[in-house]
Amino acid sequence: MELKEVLMKMESVRIISIAAGLAAVVMVISSPFLGTFAFIFGAVLAIASIVAGVLSRREYGTGSSSITLGIIALMAVVFLGLISTVAVDAGEKGVVVNSPSGNIGEIIDEGWHFDPRFAFASIDYIRFNTQTVEYIGYDGDIDTVGGITVLTKDSLVVDMDLAVTFHIPVEMVKTLRLEYGEDWKITILHQEVRSVPRLTCVNYTALEIISDKRSDVEAAITGNLISQITERCKGCIAVDKVIIREMRIPQAMSNAVEQKLIAQQQLEKAQIDLERIQVEAEASKAAVDKVRESFDSDDAYLKYVLYQTLKDIDGIQVVLSEGGTATVKVV
């Protein structure tokens, strides 16, 4: 009778420990669907299965199967715990784009996050803070962010390098990723940045673009790009500014610009010289008028001028008349 009870008890312990192990495995597998509770409960069951198996083995010599199941479940818990932990960098948002548990579109904030649903989900990380994309490269390259070739109003070719600074409004991160895909930079930003400057520069001559209206062209490109992208993606991308870093023009145009600058410098110098001469002339006139006022008549003043002009010339003697008047005798 005692042996029968012992055997029944051994069988009960073995069944319970194996059931706990199997339940642990099931709970761990289902945790992405049932959430953190299933994950924790599975971990508890796995540990219970191992403990029950150890006690059964020590007491009755059985329990290996429950220990094995418990260890498998516990390893699954550890592995699932690792892959269920998501780290999102500062300035980024995580977006769940595919998940068996149906949480597509869930936004994950900066920092460390644990959720068993993340274990089998696909997560994209979108940087939303201020960032800059530079469109610089060899002219004529067929690439995504190389230099941009534009045609001017006077049908000349100008190659320019641009830097575009933008950010993504936090509330639009989900919309941007789900509606425009992972290639949103190519399908929206790059496409518009390569299009807008061409549509803008046709309103300016090449000389205007590279000289006195460069800032106007830069402002026009910025305004047009903001308008175009805002309309295109419903405000998912906010353009902050566009900077023209460099422009390259045909050599003939470069020579013409250089000649224009030289001519402009010469004109400015001539204007300065003219103003200086005018000032000097006015000063001389004032001095002459002051001297002129000391004479009784124009005739006397003219004779004085003659005296001052001839008095230092060799072979010529100028004699003033008595009384200090300007009567001049040339000997």
Secondary structure, 3 states (H helix, E strand, C coil): CHHHHHHHHHHHHHHHHHHHHHHHHHHHHHHHHHCHHHHHHHHHHHHHHHHHHHHHHHHHCCCHHHHHHHHHHHHHHHHHHHHCEEEECCCEEEEEEECCCCCCCCEECCEEEECHHHHHCEEEEEECCCEEEEECCCCCCCCCCCCEEEECCCCCEEEEEEEEEEECCHHHHHHHHHHHCCCHHHHHHHHHHHHHHHHHHCCCCHHHHHCCCHHHHHHHHHHHHHHHHHHHHCCCCEEEEEEEEEEECCHHHHHHHHHHHHHHHHHHHHHHHHHHHHHHHHHHHHHHHHHHCCCCCHHHHHHHHHHHHHCCCCCCCEEECHHHCCCEEEC
